[in-house]
Amino acid sequence: MVKSKIANLGLWICILPVCLLAGCSTLFAPQELSENYALADGVRCDAPAVVDGDLETTSESRRIVISLPEAKPIRRVIIHSPNVSNFILYESIGAEGQWRIIKSVKGNKLDKIVVSTQVTTDKIRIYVSDTRGSRFVNPGTMIDETGRRNLFTRKVDTRPVIQEIELYGLVDSVDKIDLQAPLF
């Protein structure tokens, strides 16, 4: 217990001169969003309408892959859609076809979906598994190839409508301090 208090005191002794010389705002600089990486030159997407910056153009694709020209630190993904309910957001982990789940969302009711994350990747994939407006139709029977009757319910899916996908990193919102400049 005493050792940890001494260690904490030592940490503050190291930090205090930096705060006084450079200002605490430099150490704890507020962050703001970068430009939308999805609109940058060289971006490829298998549904180009979702990365054109126009909310009036849409895609009805259930699976969309956005490829950036180089790996970027992505901190926020924004999906504009009036009917996406369940989806999984993935990041590429290097080798072709290998993906890791960033977030799985079920029961979304928002038209603007904001996903905060901390990944560095050059590809993002979204897979929409369900939409608002999907419904089950009345049960029925189906006769299979053996002649047996099978009871079933059938789900009628509404196609997803995705207007735009935005990808953002973070940038410092304060200018870098020149440590060589005089303080006064």
C-alpha positions as CSV (number, residue, x, y, z in Angstrom):
1,M,0.0,0.0,0.0
2,V,2.8,2.4,0.9
3,K,4.8,1.4,-2.1
4,S,1.8,2.2,-4.5
5,K,1.4,5.6,-2.9
6,I,5.1,6.4,-3.4
7,A,4.9,5.2,-7.0
8,N,1.8,7.4,-7.6
9,L,3.7,10.4,-6.0
10,G,6.7,9.6,-8.3
11,L,4.4,9.6,-11.3
12,W,3.0,13.0,-10.4
13,I,6.5,14.4,-9.8
14,C,7.3,13.4,-13.4
15,I,4.0,14.7,-14.9
16,L,3.8,18.0,-13.0
17,P,6.8,19.8,-14.8
18,V,5.4,18.7,-18.2
19,C,2.0,20.1,-17.3
20,L,3.5,23.4,-16.2
21,L,5.8,23.7,-19.2
22,A,3.5,22.5,-22.0
23,G,0.1,22.9,-20.4
24,C,-2.2,20.1,-19.3
25,S,-4.4,20.6,-22.4
26,T,-1.5,19.2,-24.4
27,L,-1.5,16.0,-22.4
28,F,-5.2,15.6,-22.5
29,A,-5.9,17.1,-25.9
30,P,-9.5,16.8,-27.0
31,Q,-10.0,14.7,-30.1
32,E,-12.2,15.3,-33.0
33,L,-13.2,13.1,-36.0
34,S,-11.0,13.0,-39.0
35,E,-12.3,13.4,-42.5
36,N,-14.6,10.6,-43.8
37,Y,-12.2,7.9,-44.9
38,A,-14.9,6.3,-47.1
39,L,-14.8,9.4,-49.4
40,A,-11.0,9.4,-49.9
41,D,-9.4,8.8,-53.2
42,G,-8.7,5.2,-54.0
43,V,-11.5,3.7,-51.9
44,R,-13.2,0.7,-53.4
45,C,-16.6,-0.6,-52.5
46,D,-18.8,-3.4,-53.9
47,A,-21.8,-1.0,-53.4
48,P,-20.5,2.4,-54.6
49,A,-23.7,4.2,-53.7
50,V,-22.9,3.9,-50.0
51,V,-19.6,5.7,-50.2
52,D,-20.6,8.6,-52.5
53,G,-21.5,11.2,-49.8
54,D,-25.1,11.3,-51.0
55,L,-27.9,10.1,-48.8
56,E,-30.3,9.9,-51.7
57,T,-28.4,7.1,-53.4
58,T,-28.9,3.6,-51.8
59,S,-27.9,0.0,-51.9
60,E,-30.0,-3.0,-51.2
61,S,-27.0,-5.3,-50.7
62,R,-26.9,-7.5,-47.6
63,R,-23.1,-7.7,-47.7
64,I,-20.9,-4.6,-48.3
65,V,-17.1,-4.4,-48.3
66,I,-15.3,-1.1,-48.2
67,S,-11.6,-1.3,-49.1
68,L,-9.3,1.6,-48.1
69,P,-6.1,2.3,-50.0
70,E,-4.1,1.7,-46.8
71,A,-4.8,0.6,-43.2
72,K,-6.3,3.4,-41.1
73,P,-7.2,3.7,-37.4
74,I,-11.0,3.6,-37.4
75,R,-12.7,5.0,-34.3
76,R,-16.3,5.5,-35.6
77,V,-18.5,3.8,-38.2
78,I,-21.7,5.5,-39.1
79,I,-24.4,3.7,-41.1
80,H,-27.4,5.6,-42.5
81,S,-30.3,3.2,-43.1
82,P,-34.1,3.5,-42.6
83,N,-34.6,-0.2,-42.0
84,V,-31.5,-2.1,-40.9
85,S,-32.3,-4.0,-37.7
86,N,-29.7,-6.7,-37.2
87,F,-26.2,-6.6,-38.6
88,I,-22.6,-7.6,-38.0
89,L,-19.7,-5.2,-38.6
90,Y,-16.3,-6.8,-39.4
91,E,-12.7,-5.7,-39.8
92,S,-10.2,-7.5,-42.2
93,I,-7.4,-9.1,-40.2
94,G,-4.8,-9.2,-43.0
95,A,-5.1,-12.4,-45.0
96,E,-7.7,-12.5,-47.8
97,G,-11.1,-13.6,-46.5
98,Q,-10.2,-13.5,-42.8
99,W,-12.5,-11.2,-40.7
100,R,-13.0,-10.4,-37.1
101,I,-16.2,-9.1,-35.6
102,I,-16.2,-5.5,-34.5
103,K,-19.8,-5.4,-33.4
104,S,-22.9,-7.4,-33.7
105,V,-26.2,-5.4,-33.4
106,K,-29.7,-6.8,-32.9
107,G,-32.9,-4.9,-32.7
108,N,-31.7,-1.6,-34.0
109,K,-34.4,1.0,-34.4
110,L,-32.3,4.0,-35.4
111,D,-31.9,5.5,-38.9
112,K,-28.3,6.7,-38.1
113,I,-26.3,3.9,-36.4
114,V,-23.1,5.0,-34.7
115,V,-20.6,2.3,-33.8
116,S,-17.6,3.4,-31.7
117,T,-14.5,1.1,-32.2
118,Q,-10.8,1.0,-32.0
119,V,-9.4,-0.9,-35.0
120,T,-6.8,-0.4,-37.6
121,T,-7.6,-2.0,-40.9
122,D,-7.9,-1.4,-44.6
123,K,-11.2,-3.2,-45.1
124,I,-14.6,-3.0,-43.3
125,R,-17.5,-5.4,-44.1
126,I,-21.1,-5.1,-43.0
127,Y,-23.5,-8.1,-43.2
128,V,-27.2,-7.3,-42.7
129,S,-29.1,-10.3,-41.4
130,D,-32.5,-8.7,-40.7
131,T,-34.5,-5.6,-41.5
132,R,-37.4,-3.7,-40.0
133,G,-40.4,-4.5,-42.0
134,S,-39.6,-8.2,-42.4
135,R,-42.6,-10.4,-41.4
136,F,-43.6,-14.0,-41.0
137,V,-46.4,-15.2,-43.3
138,N,-49.0,-17.8,-42.2
139,P,-47.9,-21.3,-41.6
140,G,-48.3,-23.7,-44.5
141,T,-47.5,-27.2,-45.5
142,M,-45.0,-28.4,-48.0
143,I,-44.7,-31.9,-49.4
144,D,-41.1,-33.1,-49.8
145,E,-39.7,-35.6,-52.3
146,T,-40.7,-38.5,-50.0
147,G,-44.3,-37.4,-50.0
148,R,-44.3,-36.3,-46.3
149,R,-46.1,-33.2,-45.3
150,N,-44.0,-30.6,-43.4
151,L,-45.4,-27.7,-41.5
152,F,-43.4,-24.5,-42.0
153,T,-43.5,-20.8,-41.3
154,R,-41.9,-18.5,-43.8
155,K,-40.2,-15.2,-43.3
156,V,-40.6,-12.6,-45.9
157,D,-37.6,-10.3,-45.8
158,T,-37.6,-6.7,-46.7
159,R,-34.4,-5.8,-48.6
160,P,-32.0,-3.6,-46.6
161,V,-31.8,0.0,-47.7
162,I,-28.3,1.5,-46.9
163,Q,-27.9,5.1,-47.8
164,E,-24.3,5.8,-46.7
165,I,-21.5,4.3,-44.6
166,E,-19.0,6.7,-43.1
167,L,-15.6,5.7,-41.5
168,Y,-13.7,8.1,-39.2
169,G,-10.5,8.2,-37.2
170,L,-9.5,10.8,-34.7
171,V,-7.3,13.9,-35.0
172,D,-5.9,16.2,-32.3
173,S,-8.0,19.4,-32.1
174,V,-5.2,21.6,-30.7
175,D,-2.1,22.6,-32.5
176,K,1.2,21.0,-31.5
177,I,3.2,23.0,-29.1
178,D,6.7,24.1,-30.1
179,L,8.9,23.1,-27.2
180,Q,11.7,25.3,-28.5
181,A,9.6,28.5,-28.4
182,P,10.0,30.7,-25.4
183,L,7.3,30.4,-22.8
184,F,7.0,34.2,-22.1
